[in-house]
């Protein structure tokens, strides 16, 4: 694909075909993603690529702990809940997704099942857990660098015909993930990315989230006539 096709065509995929993804293709995607810039070329990230029985254990553990009322156990800072315009954008994309799936506001069971899909890594055949060195945990550059490589990863995947979605629900119960993925204690679990072949018959995969205009997000200084 041309660069513009990747950037403008990519969307977050939440429904996948069950077909396996070859390991060498995932390695190719990671090789591309790792060209993302990082602070002083620190490259603080690690990738834990999971499929099969270990991934099934993560799905079951996530869902079981949520149903049992375990609190959020993510390891990275989440800050305050979104408010104002940020919350409005969050609600807007949720409405787009639920509307595409035909899940009404009154359908409590349907809404609960939709949330649980996130804890199940959207039933994708592959999950990539991004972690970083614990000794860098106090550096905002580290979170920035992990975000950069995650963005590069989902775009690289799309360029190869794969779909992905960056997902915090999948690592909300980090003890489950750490055990099943064998994440070392000197690494912090940052994000998960569901990965696989897109099932374009899955209605939510047609959703393209809205973006602010350049004018709304940008201030130009020194360009005046």
Order of alpha helices (4+ residues) and beta strands (2+ residues): alpha-alpha-beta-alpha-alpha-alpha-beta-alpha-beta-alpha-beta-alpha
